[in-house]
Amino acid sequence: MRISIDHDVCIGAGQCALTAPGVFTQDDDGFGALVPGREDGGGDPLVREAARGCPVRAIEVAD
């Protein structure tokens, strides 16, 4: 699995970090970021739910 966040689209809603905190976090400016070392999702079943929950669809998950 490969996860990417479009930082030009992200508005910092934080839904990703709330849904899958083991994979997503927020950077110093409050925008979505991946937890270091978890760029592949680490098998977390909530990654796709976090992507679906993003209000601006800034998260892409590819297999």
Phi, psi and omega in degrees: 000141176233130183244135175223150178240125177278103185288345175281342182257327184304134178250001178077030180295331177084004180298325180297315181292329177286324184280315183227072185294345177282347182241321184250149175216187174238141181283184183298338179265001177091006180267157181299143178209161177267141175295130179307132181088356182245022182299340179263005179088343177056025180075008181292120182290349182268359182300311181294325176296320178297318179296317179295329182279351180294122185293341180244008177056045181275352184255131175242133178240122179236145178272000000 
